[in-house]
Amino acid sequence: MSHRLYPKKETPLDYPIDPLIEKRWSPVAFSSEPIEPEKINSLFEAMRWAPSSGNGQPWRVIYATQDEQENFDRLASLLDEGNGYAKRTYLLLLTCALPRFEDKDRENPYWQHDTGLGTQNLILQAVAMNLIAHPMAGFNKERAHELLGIPVDVEPMVMIAVGYPGDGEALTDERWVKKQQQPRQRKPVTDFAFRGKWNSKVKSQI
Ligand SMILES: Cc1cc2nc3c(=O)[nH]c(=O)nc-3n(C[C@H](O)[C@H](O)[C@H](O)COP(=O)(O)O)c2cc1C
C-alpha cells in the first residue's frame, strides 16, 4: 500500500536535535487508510517502556479503529466539534491515568506526569513509523466515563488521533486548514532553562 509521506513542517531550530523530535508536529489532515495491526502493537509497546515513578505505569488506553465502526463512533462522539478533523482518522485513542499506585496504598504524585511520558513515547513511535498523531484535550470527559465504562477513580486524559497522513483538500473547516498551515512557534530555551538557579527576570505566576 502506498502511503503519503509524513508532512513536513518548518521547525526553526536554534540548536540541533534528533530528527525524530524535529519531524513530529500535530497535523490535522488524516487519511482513513488502515494501519497495520503490528504498528498499532508497536505504539503500545513504546508506551509500555516509558519511565514512571516507582515503575507505577499509571497509564491506560482505550482505542478503536474504523474496522470496528461501533467502537470507533463511540469514541469519536466524545470529541469537541473543533476537533472534528480527527473523525477521519483510522485509529482513535483515549489515554487515562490512575491517581493511586496499584501496589501501595497511597496516591501517586506523578500520575499525570508519567501518563504524559507514556503518551509522548507513543506519539514518537507513531512518527518513527510515518504515522501522524495529534493529542486532543477537547473532548467530553464525563461522557467518556459513561460511554466507555471508565471507573470513577480513573481520569480520562487526552484523546489521540493516529493515522497515515491525508489529503489537506479534505479539510472541510477553515479552522482546520489554518491549524494545518500555521507556523510552529516556541519560546527560546533561555525562557525556561536556567543555569544554577531561577532566573528572576522570568516571571513566576504570582
Ligand atoms: C494535552 C494536550 C491537549 C491538546 N488539545 C488539543 C485539542 O483539543 N485540539 C487540537 O487541535 N490540538 C490539541 N493539542 C495540540 C497542541 O495544540 C499542539 O501540540 C501545540 O500547539 C504545539 O504544536 P505541535 O504539536 O504541532 O508542535 C493538544 C496537545 C496536548 C499536549
The ligand as a Gaussian input file, in Angstrom:
#p B3LYP/6-31G(d) Opt

LIG

0 1
 C       -2.610000      17.875000      26.468000
 C       -2.771000      18.409000      25.071000
 C       -4.026000      18.820000      24.648000
 C       -4.226000      19.272000      23.344000
 N       -5.507000      19.542000      22.928000
 C       -5.725000      19.818000      21.623000
 C       -7.047000      19.915000      21.126000
 O       -8.054000      19.729000      21.850000
 N       -7.208000      20.196000      19.811000
 C       -6.145000      20.357000      18.948000
 O       -6.367000      20.561000      17.757000
 N       -4.872000      20.263000      19.402000
 C       -4.627000      19.987000      20.708000
 N       -3.344000      19.824000      21.162000
 C       -2.200000      20.029000      20.246000
 C       -1.463000      21.323000      20.588000
 O       -2.241000      22.427000      20.170000
 C       -0.073000      21.310000      19.909000
 O        0.666000      20.223000      20.409000
 C        0.682000      22.613000      20.162000
 O        0.037000      23.701000      19.564000
 C        2.106000      22.535000      19.593000
 O        2.074000      22.231000      18.225000
 P        2.844000      20.953000      17.626000
 O        2.315000      19.724000      18.359000
 O        2.452000      20.941000      16.171000
 O        4.289000      21.137000      17.857000
 C       -3.116000      19.377000      22.459000
 C       -1.854000      18.991000      22.896000
 C       -1.676000      18.499000      24.176000
 C       -0.297000      18.037000      24.596000

